[in-house]
Amino acid sequence: MLIGYAVIAVFLLLIMITRFKINPFVTLMVVSVFLGLAAGMPFDKIVGSIQAGLGNTLGFIAIVLGLGTMLGKMLEESGGAERIAQTLIRAFGKERVHWAMMFVAFIVGIPVFFQVGFVLLIPLVFTLAKETGLSLLKLGLPLVAGLSVVHGLVPPHPAAMAAVDIFKADVGKTILYSIIVGLPTAALAGPVFAAFIAPRMPHLPVPEAFSGQIKAGRADHEMPGFGITVLTILMPVILMLLGTIADLTMAKTSAWYGFLKFVGSPFISLLLSLLFAFYTFGLNRKYNMATIGRFCDQSLPAMAGILMVIGGGGAFNKVLLDSGIGSEIANLAASFELNPILLAWTIAAMIRVATGSATVSMMTAAGIVAPMVMNQGTIAPELIVLAVGAGSLILSHVNDAGFWIIKEYFGMSVTDTLKTWTVLETIIAVAALIFILLLAQVV
């Protein structure tokens, strides 16, 4: 019966979001209460579980999300993203510029949300399309592929970080594995797919609604250098990897071990990187501290909604565990000997198709799958995190806000958006699953 209640709760979650269009955070709260009542939890225990789940999740993720959002805003205002794009485009040449756009998106997307990275970089796609005469699809699909892969798989993106916490995975290993899986996945879904589909679709000019917004671009002296820009963006990743290296190579009693684990924690690595960005993207670009502070203030309101959804997912996860449902699901999974990677991917994919939200599907799937894999020693928890992220990207369609963003900016019909963006997201999900299963054979 407990497992039946969990199935009903997930079904209610999907119906409330998709059919009745209720806010995902409110839905997660309602479903968490229902699940607790159905499982026979005392009233005070339900309230305590929801508070603990939401608080523990946000206590970890709010700092990461806040610092990462500020870092992305500094990148945007300084011209660092434009510097990276111009440098890579010169290195690749115009005939391979679609490959350059994928790498630009993969790098720039590390500290920023998908939507932020897209709005930040799409003017570069428009400018290149006008200059080269290439289709927007050939240039734009690699861009969104790179951003989408990073958004779903690579910490410190918030849902990926929350999944790392739920599965008790190592952040550094997750980052390393996500790059190993993510780069070939982005290549297949981006440049390779774009080169195939662009000639088979109508040639898309720059939409008139956006053509007037294309700026000539910053002068060379108005942008930070390429090396310092890449170093600033990748600094949190580098510091987190140092913490993982310390785990693998140093005694836990060593002073250097303690120091590297400290600077390699998600909180400290992002804080140090943001302070560094205040100089490289701020003071060094002639912005004063008051202006830098204003940039940080402007970046924060956009993260409120996603924080609430992640907190709601944490509450749902906690009720699953405290009600005993998690243990029942784990026992059932053990009896069937299900592959945790396939299970995590499938559950996340089903919720993604139904709700349209990668964040909701990652959080919900992580809460369902975590009890099953906590005590199994065969699959690395970092790979389960990636499996949930991969499944959460599949088959974006009309219930996904990203679908409409792509449609409007590219000036496509709904049908053409399904043929391009929806197929691209599905390629990402399936290719990433294959690479994760291959990686599981060697780690």
N, C-alpha and C positions, 0 to 999 in steps of 0.2 A: 504493500500500500504506500509506503514512503516513496518508493521510486515512482509510483503512479502519480503521487502528488507533485513530484518534481516535474514530470512530463506535463501535467496540467498547468503548472506554474509557467513553464516555458511557453506553452501554447497560449496562455492568457497574455503573456508578455508580447508575443508576436501580434495577436489580434488587436490589443489595445494600441499598439504603435502603428500598425499598418491599416487596420480597418477604421479605427476611431480617431486616429491622428493625435493621440494623447502624448504629451511631452515625455520623452524617454526617462527622465529622472523621476517624474511622478509615477510613471508606470513601474519602474524598478522598485520604488518604495511600496506601492500597493501590492505588487506581487510578492515582495519580501514578507509583508505582514500576512498575506493569505497563506503563504507557504508555512510560516511559523504556526499559525492557527490550525491549519490542516494537519500538521505534524504533531499537534498536541503540546506545543511549548507553552509554558506559563506566560501570562501577559508581560510581566516584568522582564522575563528572559528574552522575549521577542524584541522589546524596546532596547534592552541592553545589547543584544546582538547587532541590531541595526546601527546603533550609535557606535559600537566598537568597530564594526566593519567599515562604516563610512569614515570614521575618524582615523583609523589605522591606515586606510588606503590613502586618504588625502594628506595625512601627516607625512607620508613618503613622497607622494606624487606632486603635491602642490608646489613644493620648493623647486623640484626639477622642472615642472612646467613653467613656473614663473620666471626662473632664471633663463631657461631656454628661449622663452618668448622674447625676453629683453635682448638676448644675444642676436636673435633673428632680426629684431628691429634695428639694432646697430648696424648689422650687415646691410640692411636695406638702405638706410639713410646715408651710409658712408660711400656708396657706390661700389662696395666690394663684390657684390654679385655680378655687376656689369663688367668689372675687371676680370673676373674668372672666365666669364663667357667670352669676352674678346680675346683673351690669351689662348684659350683652348681652340677657338675658331681659327685663329691664325696658325696654330700648330697642326690642326687637322686638315685645313684647306676647305674651300667651299664645296668640293665634290663629296667630302665626307663630313659635312657640317652637321648632318643629323646625328652622327656618332658623338660629335662634340656636345650637342645639346643634351644627350643622355648623361654624359659625364658631368656637365654643368649642374644638371638637376640632382644627380646623385650626391654631389659635394654640397651644393647650396641647400639641399633638402634636409641635411642632417640636423641643423638646429631649428628648423622652421616647420610649421604645419603645411600640409599639402596645399590648402587654399592660399596660404600666404606665399609659398614658393611659386605657385602658379601665377598669381597676380603680379608677383615681383618679376618673373622672367618672361611672361608672354609678350610684353612689348619688344623684347629682343627677337622673338620668333617673328612678329609682325614686320620688324625692320629688315630682318634677313630675307623674309619672303618677298618684300618689295625690291630688295637689292638683287636677289638671285633669280627671281621668277619661279622659284620652286613652290610646290604646293604647301599650304599650311599643314597638311597631314604629315608630309614627309619630315617636316621640321618640328611640328608640335607633338606628334605621338611619342617620339623618343623623350621629349621633355616630360610629359605626364607619366610615362613609364618609369623614368628615374625617380620622380617625386613620389609616385605611388608605392614603389618597392621600398624606399627608405621609410615612408610613413608607416607601412604595415610591419616591417621586419626589424628596423634598426633602432635600438635605444640611442639617445635618450628621448625618442618620441613617447608621448605619455602613455598610450595604451600598451605599447611594448614594454615600457618600464613597469607599468602596473602588473603585466603578466609575469615579468621577471620576479617581482615581489611575491605574487601568488604562488608561483611554482618553486620559489626559493632557488632560482637559478643564479649563476654568476654573471654579473653585468659584463665584465670584460670578455668572457668566453662567448656570451650571446652576441656582442658586437662583432667579434672575430668571425663567428659562424655566419652571422647575418650578411657580412660582406662577401664571404665565400659563396653563399647561396644567392645573394642579391645581385651581384654584378652580372653573372651569366643570365639570370632571369630577366633583368632589365634590358640586356642586349637582345634577347629573343623577342620580348614583347615590344621593345622600342624600335631601334634602327632596322632590325631584320623584318619585323612585321610591317613597319612603315614603308620600307622599300617594296614590299609585296602588295600592300593594299592601296597605296597612294595612286599608282597608275590605273587602278580599277575603279576609282571613285571620281566624281566630278572634281575638276580643278577648283580649289577654294581660294578666292582672293581674300585679302584682308577685309573683314567686315567694315562697312562704312561707319558704323556706330563707334568703332574703335580707331579707325585710321587717323582721325584728327587728334587723337591722344598720344600718338607716337612722337616722342621727343627725339631731337637730333642726337642726344646722348651727352654724357659728360666729357669734358676735355680730359686728356691724359693726366694732367696734373691735379685734376679734381677727384681722382680715384686713388685708393691705397694700392700699394704694389701687390703683384700676384702672390709672391711668396708669403708675405706677412698676412695676406687675406686667408690663404689656405691654412696657414699655421693657426690663426685665430679660430677658424671654424672647426678645425680638427683637434684643437687642444683638449676639449673634454673627452674625446674618444681616446686620444693618446694617453691621458692621465688614467682613465679607467683601465686601459690595457696594461699600464704599468702595475696597477694593483693586482691584476691577474698574473702577470709575470712574477711578481713577488710571491704569490701563492705557490707557484710551480717551482721556484728556484731557491727560495730563502727559508731559513729556519724561523719559526714563528716567534722565537725569543729575540731575534735580531732587531736592533734599533731601526735599521733601514727598512725592515719588513713593516714595522708599525707606521713609519713615515709614509711609505709608498701606499699602504692600504688606506691611510688617511687622505692623501691627496687624490687617490684613485676612487674614492667613494663618489657616488653620483652628485651629492650635494656640493662637496668641496670642489670637485673638478669643474662643475659648471660655474660655481662662484668665482673661482680663480680665473676661468676663461672669460667670464663677463667683465671682471675687473681689468683683465688684459685688453679686452675689446674697448673698454672706456678710453684707453690710451690709443690703441691702433686704429680704431674706427671713430674715435671721438676727438680727444685732445690733439692727436696728431693730424686730424683733418680740420683743425681750427675751430672745433665746436667747444664752447665752454661747458662747465659742469651743469649750469642751469639748463642749457639746451639738451645735454645728455639725459638729465633727469626728466625732462619733458618727453623725450623719446621713450623712456622706460614707462612713464605714466600712460602714454598712448598705447602701449603694447598690451597692457594688462586686461582691459575690459573684454577683449575677444576670447580670453581663455575661460571665462566664467562658466559658459554652457558646458564645455567639455569637462571641466572639473566636476560639475554636478553629476554628469552621466557616469564618470569614472567612480565617483563616490557612491552612487547608487549601485553600480556593479559590485563594489566592495561590500556593501551591505547585503546584497543578495547572496554573495559568496559566503559571508559569515553565517547567515541563516541556514544555508545548505549544510554547513559544517556542524553548527551547534544543534541542529534538529536531529542529527544522526543520519540524514539522507545521504550525506557524502560517504559515510562508511558503508551504507547499503549499496550505493552505486559502485564503490570500490570493490566490494565483495563480489558483486555480479560480474563486473568487468574481469576480475581475476578468474572467475569460473569459466568464462568464455575465452580467456587468453587473447583479448583484443589487442591489436597493435596500437599503442598509445598515440603514435604520430598520425596514423590514419583516422583514429577516433577523434582526436583534437581538431584535425583539419575538417572532417565531415561536419561536426557539430557547429564549428564556426561558420562554415560555408552555408549551412542551412539557415542559420540565424541571419547571416548577411543578406541572403536572397530575400528573406521575408521582411527584414526591417530596413534595409538599405544603408545601415550604419556600420562601418567597420569597427568603430569604437565599442558600440553596444555588443556586437557579435564577439569581439575579442574578450570583453569583460565577462559576458555571460558564459561563453564557452570555457574560459579559464576557470570560472567558479564550478562548473559542472565536471570538468576533466581533472582538476587538481587532486581531489580525493582519490582518484583512481591511480595516479602515477606517483604519489608522494613516497610510497615505500617500495616501488619497483626499482630494481637496480640495473635494468638492461638498457634503458634509453636515457640519454643525458637530458636533464630538464631544460637545458638551453634549446635543444631541438624541439621540445614540445612547445616552447614559447614561439619558435619560428613557425611551427605547424599551425598554431592558432592564428598567427598573423597572416600566414599565406591564405588560409581558408577564409579569413575575414575580407579578402579583397575580391573574391570571385563575383562575376556576373552583375556588375553594377548596372542598374536600370532605372526606371522612372521614379522609384521611391528613394533614390540616392541624390542628395544635393549636388554631389560632384558631377553626376550625369548632366544636370542642367547647366552647370558652370561651363563644362566642356562644349556642350551644344551651342550656347549663346556666344561664347568667345570665338568659336570656330565658324559660326554661321551655318551650322548644319541642320538638317531636318532630324526629327526623332529617329526615323528609320536609319539614316546614315550614321547617327550617333551610336545606335545599337550595333551596326556593322563594324564600327571602328573602336570606340571607347569601351563598349561592353565586351567585345572580343579581346581587346588588349588586357583588360582586367582579368578575364578568365585565363588567358595565357599565363599571366603572372602567377595566379593561384596554382595552376596545374604544374607549370615548370618548377616553381619553388618547391612544391611537394616532392617532385621527382628528385630534385637536387638534395633536399633534406633527407630523403630515404637513402640516397647514395652516401651522403655524409655520415649517416648513422652507422654505416658499415665499417667506418674507419676511425670513429671517435668513441 
